[in-house]
């Protein structure tokens, strides 16, 4: 897992650029930005543009606190177990 804040080249990038970089690296995007990435997903689906997947998460379900930091990691691990394979998330939008 790589956060955009850990990659200076991604800071300030558009959602489309972030998804393109993630796709080129074979990574799905995990985000709380439901509105923007939901719209982007619909645009890409309509145009047939491929991507490595988008996983939407809720800040309510996975609050950012030291006491709950492992919850999201555990949920992502379970999701990946259920969707094995290099292309299992390709062109998909999933909610956690």
LINLIN-V751560 format. One record per helix or strand. SS is the DSSP state (H for helix, E for strand). FROM is the first residue (numbers start at 1). LEN is the number of residues. If there is no record, write none. Layout:
# LINLIN-V751560
ss=SS from=FROM len=LEN
ss=SS from=FROM len=LEN
This chain:
# LINLIN-V751560
ss=H from=4 len=3
ss=H from=8 len=3
ss=H from=15 len=10
ss=E from=29 len=3
ss=H from=34 len=14
ss=E from=54 len=3
ss=H from=66 len=17
ss=E from=93 len=3
